[in-house]
Amino acid sequence: MKKSFVFLLLSVLFINTIASQTLIQRIENTYYALDSTSYIENIIFSFKNEVKKNVNEMDNLTLELNGFDYNIIDSVEKQHIIDSIIQKSMYSKTRIEERTKCFASIVKDKTVHYVLNLRVLSSEHSDNHICLLPDTSYLPFNLFYFDKRLNLKYFVLINNGQICHYDSHYRTFSKPIGRNAPKVFKKILRKNPRFLLYCYDLEQMNTILYALNDKIYVYRIAQMEEFELSEYIDKIMHTYECTIK
């Protein structure tokens, strides 16, 4: 009974300690736990799997368009038929390796900035009804690459632990975002922030966050507006929530 009480007491203390941690502390802990070498390899592995998935979907579509039922064909026969239909397919195994090798040569660049994803949690007990926490998925960090003049040269966006976008330009559905993003990134990097942060849950690609002097700021790219996180939640997120309701 005594051991059970001690265990319960320690559990309560542990939970209270976690609950009392600030967002900055949690962000710090996530960055300190990052193994950059392993993370890059995981990114490359994930990329290759995504390419393989695309290849398989294209193979199935090719078979279907040529009157074959890919559901009843084994992998060996399937590949033989595909090779006979398309002699030099851009989705061949060789192409998979080439694309992966090209991608790997980019993401292994030493000037990478690891940009941590934050997730939005709603809370009835929070004054602002919104709580942000570091992403705990398999791939919680985006990769941003800047040149010496702070121009964004390449980036890999991760959402829900999967690569959702990679490109040499910050292309979005909104022209103002694409036009303003390079200016915003430069302004932020010149402040030497402790961490660059990202939260797709806020306004998708329209926001970039950063930590500076133990405070977190949100920059709205299209509007070229900057807020402290609490101010952003009060003025922007609440209005945004009311609009979509």
C-alpha atoms as one frame of an Amber mdcrd trajectory, in Angstrom:
protein
   0.000   0.000   0.000   2.826   2.334   0.924   4.635   1.618  -2.357   1.440
   2.298  -4.304   1.006   5.633  -2.532   4.615   6.651  -3.275   4.206   5.670
  -6.915   0.972   7.656  -7.182   2.602  10.686  -5.550   5.561  10.552  -7.947
   3.208  10.201 -10.901   1.236  13.273  -9.834   4.426  15.278  -9.344   5.688
  14.198 -12.768   2.431  15.161 -14.496   2.379  18.530 -12.732   5.980  19.168
 -13.771   5.170  18.460 -17.421   2.037  20.614 -17.251   3.975  23.503 -15.744
   6.603  23.522 -18.477   6.435  26.554 -20.712   6.212  26.193 -24.462   9.745
  27.566 -24.759  11.055  24.849 -22.439   9.328  22.145 -24.429  10.717  23.554
 -27.656  14.216  23.621 -26.158  13.905  20.012 -25.031  12.824  18.923 -28.498
  15.747  20.703 -30.153  18.255  19.353 -27.628  17.029  15.810 -28.301  17.541
  16.197 -32.058  20.120  13.865 -33.631  20.722  15.762 -36.868  22.530  12.931
 -38.678  19.827  10.366 -37.964  17.093  12.882 -38.736  18.468  13.635 -42.209
  18.694   9.904 -42.929  15.076   9.490 -41.800  14.031  12.319 -44.119  15.783
  10.639 -47.055  14.222   7.270 -46.178  10.780   8.858 -46.012  11.350  10.599
 -49.365  12.341   7.335 -51.044   9.260   5.572 -49.689   7.061   8.379 -51.016
   8.641   8.070 -54.464   8.111   4.296 -54.384   4.466   4.868 -53.474   4.059
   7.215 -56.436   5.746   4.677 -58.707   3.394   1.936 -57.568   0.348   4.160
 -58.159   1.565   5.044 -61.657   2.251   1.363 -62.435  -1.255   0.426 -61.313
  -2.759   3.199 -63.421  -0.718   2.097 -66.455  -1.918  -1.492 -66.053  -5.525
  -0.395 -65.601  -5.455   1.792 -68.719  -4.095  -1.169 -70.688  -6.836  -3.527
 -69.536  -5.004  -5.401 -66.768  -6.346  -6.031 -63.270  -3.347  -5.179 -61.079
  -5.068  -6.673 -58.017  -4.599 -10.246 -59.289  -1.091  -9.892 -60.757   1.954
 -10.796 -58.669   4.885  -8.379 -58.428   7.151 -10.229 -60.896   4.506 -10.472
 -63.623   3.420  -6.917 -62.914   6.947  -5.568 -63.490   7.321  -7.646 -66.665
   4.091  -6.206 -68.101   5.054  -2.660 -67.131   8.470  -3.045 -68.804   6.826
  -4.340 -71.966   4.413  -1.382 -72.066   6.906   1.346 -71.190  10.514   0.543
 -72.034  11.942   3.658 -70.444   9.509   4.693 -67.767  10.304   7.842 -65.799
   9.006   5.876 -62.808  11.484   3.008 -63.176  13.546   1.676 -60.262  16.593
   3.464 -61.684  14.665   6.728 -61.632  13.724   6.153 -57.986  17.373   5.800
 -57.034  18.372   8.843 -59.072  15.686  11.049 -57.502  16.581   9.851 -54.026
  20.277  10.458 -54.620  19.571  13.972 -55.912  17.326  14.744 -52.945  19.901
  13.356 -50.497  22.659  15.551 -51.927  20.508  18.630 -51.217  19.264  17.838
 -47.708  22.733  16.856 -46.479  23.818  20.478 -46.925  25.513  21.704 -43.717
  23.665  25.048 -43.676  20.289  23.520 -42.869  17.945  25.192 -40.377  15.783
  22.759 -38.445  12.363  24.379 -38.120  10.241  22.680 -35.471   6.570  22.036
 -36.138   4.061  23.054 -33.488   0.620  21.528 -33.159  -2.526  23.350 -32.046
  -4.581  21.810 -29.259  -7.876  23.262 -28.106  -8.395  23.444 -24.362 -11.536
  24.337 -22.427  -9.400  25.228 -19.441  -7.178  27.676 -21.306  -7.963  31.375
 -21.222  -7.379  31.580 -24.958  -8.834  28.121 -25.675  -5.777  27.337 -27.796
  -2.596  25.569 -26.766   0.501  24.981 -28.899   2.821  22.027 -28.319   5.885
  20.706 -30.172   5.124  18.041 -32.747   5.923  14.550 -31.431   5.638  12.683
 -34.744   8.371  10.665 -36.449   9.488  13.751 -38.403   8.791  16.907 -36.352
  11.279  19.255 -38.073  11.037  21.047 -41.408  14.273  21.743 -43.266  15.072
  25.268 -44.475  18.211  26.136 -46.446  19.411  29.742 -46.777  22.397  31.182
 -48.617  24.829  33.730 -47.153  22.458  36.558 -48.085  19.629  34.822 -46.208
  17.782  33.898 -49.387  15.731  30.714 -49.084  17.309  28.252 -51.508  15.416
  25.070 -50.656  12.985  23.764 -48.098  11.258  20.558 -47.073   7.907  20.904
 -45.326   6.671  18.153 -43.020   3.048  17.766 -41.974   1.825  15.025 -39.623
   5.167  13.255 -39.866   5.196  13.107 -43.679   6.883  15.140 -46.403   4.133
  17.286 -47.908   6.161  19.730 -49.994   9.734  20.340 -51.142  10.994  22.946
 -53.552  13.536  25.666 -54.215  10.828  28.341 -53.985   8.234  29.070 -51.331
   5.315  28.454 -53.663   1.811  28.718 -52.275  -1.776  29.220 -53.389  -1.408
  32.932 -52.620   0.764  35.296 -54.652   1.261  37.714 -51.702   2.663  34.854
 -49.609   5.086  33.778 -52.317   6.125  37.386 -52.932   6.576  38.381 -49.275
   8.070  35.184 -47.870  11.722  35.958 -48.839  11.459  39.421 -47.219   9.916
  38.007 -44.046  12.512  35.256 -43.666  15.323  37.781 -44.042  13.805  40.139
 -41.444  13.451  37.309 -38.951  16.907  35.783 -39.494  18.564  39.183 -39.071
  17.203  39.199 -35.507  19.169  36.005 -34.763  16.217  34.094 -33.284  16.827
  31.200 -30.931  14.563  28.930 -32.964  12.582  29.059 -36.167   9.168  27.444
 -35.754   6.320  26.398 -37.989   2.652  25.693 -37.365   0.619  24.532 -40.337
  -2.488  24.455 -38.123  -2.573  28.243 -37.827  -2.884  29.591 -41.358  -1.079
  26.894 -43.306   1.858  28.511 -45.168   0.924  32.086 -44.270   2.710  32.091
 -40.909   6.253  31.572 -39.703   7.065  31.619 -35.990  10.266  32.252 -34.100
  11.533  32.364 -30.529  13.495  35.389 -29.318  14.273  36.509 -25.746  12.030
  33.798 -24.276   9.060  34.995 -26.313   7.403  33.475 -29.351   6.349  35.649
 -32.269   4.066  34.940 -35.212   4.666  36.627 -38.552   1.758  36.695 -41.014
   3.487  36.616 -44.381   0.801  37.914 -46.758  -0.184  40.746 -44.409   3.407
  41.506 -43.324   2.203  41.681 -39.688   3.967  40.495 -36.567   2.454  39.580
 -33.196   3.486  37.975 -29.957   1.902  34.548 -29.805  -0.680  35.420 -27.131
  -1.642  38.586 -29.012  -1.941  36.643 -32.258  -4.271  34.104 -30.639  -6.442
  36.868 -29.175  -6.661  39.069 -32.262  -6.297  36.697 -35.185  -7.124  33.127
 -34.244 -10.331  33.945 -32.395 -11.527  36.070 -35.308 -10.524  33.316 -37.728
 -12.401  30.676 -35.684 -15.548  32.811 -35.594 -15.343  33.321 -39.358 -15.136
  29.609 -40.201 -17.962  28.777 -37.792
